[in-house]
Amino acid sequence: MASIDCFLGKWSLVSSEGFEDYMKAIGVGMAMRKLGSMAKPDVTFIKNGDEITVKTESTFKTSELTFTLNKPFDEDTIDGRKTKTLITLDDNNVLIQHQQWDGKETTITRKIVDGKLVVECDMNGVKCTRVYQKA
C-alpha cells in the first residue's frame, strides 16, 4: 500500500539539472531564476493527520505548502503563480503534483530512489531533475 511516510523528514539538495530552463518555461523572470538556481534548499515533509506540509527553506526564500492528498486546492507558488493544484500518491509511492494556471500546466513528481528524494518537473517537455539526500 502506498504511504507518504517514506517522504517524512528533512532533505537537502545535492544535485539539480535543468532547473533554470524549467523555471523559464513556467514563466519565472530572469532575476528570480538566477537566485533560484543558486539556492540550495532544504525540504521538510511533515504529516499531521490527513494534512501534509512541505516546507522549503533556503537563504533566498522559505515557503510552506499544506495539502490533503487527492483534494484540489489553490496554491500560491514560491515564484508568485496562483495555481489550481492536485497532489496524489500512486501505487508505486510516487507523489504527483499537478498545477494549472492561465491555461498552462506543469507536473512535479517526487519519489524515493536508493534512499534519495528525486524531484522531476515537466513543463511542455522542458524537464528538470533535482536530487535530495536525507539531512
Phi, psi and omega in degrees: 000138180293142180213139179287345189304327182293342180272341189298144179114189186254137183232142178244138181295130177244334176205154182211126178233129174079010186294318182295319178297320178296314180301319178297318182297326180272357173101018179283135180292163186299315182299314180291327177297318180297313179296317180297324180292328181278335185294141175242080188286154166258139179240129180240128176257127181231135179246132178224095186066233179275347183273140176239134176244132174246115181253124179247122184235131172214173178294338183278312187199152174237137178221157178227135179234119179243131185209167171243132180306142175066016181235111181301147179208165176270126181244134169260107187285163181298336180263009172095003177281150173250110187243157166267121188235143173227129178241127181234162176236116183274177184295341178266016181062038174257123178273119185245120180249119182246119181247138175230136177200143174046040179076007180248163174209152178219155178235133177239122178248145178231132178211159178262122179232120180051042176078002178249151175271118180250121181248122179241129180245140181221123176230104180052041178087353173275114188248152178220140176233127177236133183242134180238148173246156181298131182279000000 
